[in-house]
Amino acid sequence: MSQTLIAMLGFLGGAVAALVDGPRAVGVAALVLGLTLAPAAASVGGLPAAALVMGAGLASALLGPAVRRGAERLGRVSGLDPLVPVVAPREALFGPRSIRAAAAAIALVAASWVSLNVLVGPAGTAQGAVFAAAYTWLVGAIRLLRARALEDLLVGAAGVALAGAVAWVLEVGPGSLPEAMVAAGLAPAAAVTAGWLQGRHGRPAATGEAAP
């Protein structure tokens, strides 16, 4: 696969991670990033590295809803709802998706600079793969820094984890899979955390009111 196509896939995955919201946001972001970062990982680490990244994304998409359904059967309790801003309404502190799109555009410039000027291990000539990992990491970091609800924080954590796993593969090569597995495993952990909190601490609708 050409480095240009790998870079384009990385950009598309990062854009989804920057804009996705809602109760399935962590799983959706991780799944899309797993699919779009797999070619970047495969460019240096081969099929095992690609399978690792895709597997982490798929596990996130499947485990989050499964854990949520299981937690709902245990009954809901008062506590931290990952979809509810902790300090103030999302519009007051985080802003609309257009702000995240602007931040993602800035990350695009930064990731392009990294891919052109930073040599990364065996991936020194794989500029598209370096761009994909750098852009995804920057988008994840932006969501972490701008997070006001736990869901935002967990989406960012999943993005940083998957991008970090790919970056480690690009830096070290095929022998990096054990360490990359640890990093990528944080994405399913984030999805499981989101699912558990949504199931246990989601606020049920009051009698006579529609569910939010």
Order of alpha helices (4+ residues) and beta strands (2+ residues): alpha-alpha-alpha-alpha-alpha-alpha-alpha-alpha
